[in-house]
């Protein structure tokens, strides 16, 4: 079994409800067991500013699925929630599920890079992740989560629930 961190984000169609429903959809998948779930956070969009703020959270699960198979499961959940993979990068979306960490593995595959490429610079990932992580969580190639949080400004991130 592998501990995995999944980032959840939404900024369309009642995003708080989307995150809660996505959490349930992930937890009910075979081969996935929820360990912890962060608070919900509001953050300004990374991409175009003419879109609503995001609601973000991080979920910690345990799985025996290989990383690429887990990615496919997450992409199917996104699709079931109305996610369409077209248009502008970092545009508005009903649901975004990112595989942030897969144990302590480093994965470089055309479809998946783990740890997630922007993990160390994104407050909307680091702060909720720190909330549910072990104190000494080390993110491969990036460093200790506590040190990364200290170096990452909030940039409008606010805990909402």
Order of alpha helices (4+ residues) and beta strands (2+ residues): beta-alpha-beta-beta-beta-alpha-beta-beta-beta-alpha-beta-beta-alpha-beta
